[in-house]
């Protein structure tokens, strides 16, 4: 029998806050986490802004020696995971069978800052000065690996690397593992840290990022006619998923139930999305959830604020939901958090869980001049009270990787 899967813990590390209360409050108030980049000289860069985390102290939860052996993205993932476990009131070693607790915390790019630093050392000081920790700090699976080592989770352990769909694929695959009794508990989500010289230069070369440097807080403007590209963010979003039976047996608080997961490939283009691929992905998730499209109350859009991407997603939603597309509430919280790339799906799944829990939909800020080709209800600029029973989260990545998860209000 396929098991029911529920969300019992959440953790975030973002430019909008590193605890749930602060993060949620800033989302609902429409606060932007975007500001000028301070970590390196941007004088020669077209983009000089990002949603960077400026007050992160991993040593509050991780031993100092271990921190030095982790890339920044790994630190984000570990801290978000530990916070999610705290929120779930779950100690892996004391309250579970560790062999039934798994980890899937992915990263779209991995340890870019470590790569840059060690390459500089190689060029300046030679190969003998490259750190022995270079490879284990940099590889994308190391967030999952470190989380397992620190928490004692010995169950399924893997990593999704599907660009901006990574976090959602990580949660979806974890959902499947619990459904099919491969684990009782999964620590899952995404982590990313690419606000670095080469990271920003690379996306600038693609002409994918906003250059609205004089108004950082207004730069990310999904579905707005004046959008000019995405704004890079960093951080991590992690969920604790449990089988319903396991959660009830320990009296856990349940945020929502995960009921559907879909994924697809565009088979189209490296960077330009095909709305048909995204639509297929949503349709698969709806079918997996066993619901009618008209039951979807809220969509947390991929909504990156790119000229092509937002139109493509709008078209895809119409293909997937039909006429109901015009009734469903949609918001892009990337307008506030920036685009966390491989961590975006993790953070946005957390937002869907909180939206169901509190009955309030976060807004899409900076939506001042709607694009006529983006003509759906994007909850512009102001949070909205609503009884959200079913929420959908979309993530679409370079390479044509699409992922959608659906969750609903828990009912016994």
C-alpha positions, 0 to 999 in steps of 0.5 A, a space after each residue: 500500500 502506498 503511504 501518505 506523506 506529510 510535512 512536519 518540519 521546515 527550515 530556511 536560510 535566506 536573505 529575507 530571514 533565517 528563521 521561519 517567523 522572520 522569513 514569513 513576516 517579511 514575505 507577507 509584508 512584501 519586503 525585498 531581500 535584494 541589495 548591492 553586492 558587497 562580497 566582491 568588486 562589481 565595478 566591471 559587472 553589468 549586474 551589481 545586485 543580489 539577494 545575498 545573506 550578510 549575517 550568516 553564522 554557521 557556527 551557531 549550529 556547526 562545530 567551527 572545525 567542520 565549518 572550515 571544511 564546508 563550502 558555503 552552499 553546504 553550510 546553508 544546507 546543513 543549517 537549514 536541515 538542522 533548523 528543520 529538524 528542530 522545528 519538527 522536534 525530531 532527533 534522528 539518533 534518539 527518536 527514530 531508526 536512523 536507517 529509515 531516515 534519508 537525505 536528499 538536499 541538492 544543489 544546482 551548481 555546488 561549491 562554486 566559491 571553493 572552486 574559485 578560491 582553490 583555482 586562484 591558489 593553484 595559479 598563484 602558489 602551485 598545485 601543492 598548495 591546493 587544499 586536500 578538502 577542495 574536492 569534498 568541499 566542492 562536489 554537489 552531493 556534499 550537502 546530503 553527505 554532511 547532513 547525514 554525518 551530522 544527524 546520523 541519518 543512514 537511510 536513502 542518501 542522494 543528490 539531485 542536480 537539475 539546475 533550478 528544478 533541483 529543490 523540487 526534484 529533491 522533495 518529489 523524490 523524497 516523497 516517492 521514497 516514503 510512499 514506497 516504504 524506503 524510508 519513514 523520514 526524509 530531510 529534503 530540499 536544496 542549497 545554493 551559494 553562487 553569488 561570486 565573481 564567476 557565478 555572476 559573470 557567467 549569468 551576465 554572459 547569458 544576459 539572464 540577470 537584471 541590471 536595474 542596479 539603481 533600484 535593487 529592491 525593485 529589480 526582481 519583478 516577475 510578470 511585470 512588463 518592465 522586467 529585465 532578468 532575474 536577481 540571484 539569491 542564495 541560501 537553502 530551504 529544507 523540509 522534513 517529510 514523514 510517513 503519516 503513520 510515523 508522524 502520528 505515532 510521535 505526535 508531530 505537528 503537520 503543516 500539510 500533506 504532499 499528494 502529487 509530484 510530476 516531472 518532464 523534459 522539454 527536449 527543446 533548448 538549453 536555456 529557453 523553456 518550452 511551455 508544453 514541457 512545463 504544462 506536461 509536468 503540471 498535468 502529471 502532478 495533478 494526475 498523481 495527486 488524484 485531483 481535478 485541476 479546478 481544485 488547485 487554489 494557489 501556485 507558487 510560480 517559478 516566476 523568475 522575472 525573465 522576459 521569456 520565462 514568465 510568458 512561457 510559464 503563464 502559457 503552461 499554466 493555461 494549458 495545464 489548468 484550462 479556464 481555471 487558470 484565471 481563477 487560481 491565485 499565483 505568486 512569485 516569491 522570487 520577487 522578494 527572495 531572489 532566484 536561489 537556483 537549485 535551492 529555489 524549489 526548497 524555499 518555495 515548497 516551504 512557502 506553500 506549506 506556510 501558505 496552507 498553514 496560515 491561510 495567507 498568500 504572499 504577494 508578487 511585489 514590483 508588479 506595477 505594470 502587468 505584461 499583457 501576455 501575463 494576464 493571470 492573477 499574480 497577487 500583485 504587491 499585497 498579501 491576500 487572506 485565502 483558504 488554501 486547501 491545495 497548493 502547487 509549486 513549480 520549478 523549471 531548470 536549464 536543460 529543460 528540466 521541469 518539476 512540480 509538487 502538490 500539497 494539500 491541507 492535512 485531513 485525518 
